[in-house]
Amino acid sequence: MANDREILLRINQLSLAIVEEMVKDGDKYSSVEDIKVIENLSRTIVDLTNIHLGKDADLSTTLKACLIRSRLSYNTVVKDNLVKHI
């Protein structure tokens, strides 16, 4: 099982990859799927800030949820090229 730091690093990598992909192919993103990506990443940011503010009692579970939402967002953004892995 990955430790908390590894999970945070993974979330960071996925988020950066999403930004790069959306900037690179910006013209093709303007759908309901895009809204889901934004919502998932926004929820991840809320959870991560809650962790840093000491508002979250279950760090490991929250980080795992953040990783899942980040991965879902990443998969949505690069759905046409799923063989590309980070």
Buried (B, 14 or more C-beta within 10 A) or exposed (E): EEEEEEBBEBBEEBBEBBEEBBEEEEEEBEEEEBEBBBEBBEBBEEBBEEBEEEEBEEEEEBBBBBBEBBBBBBEBBBEEEEEEEE
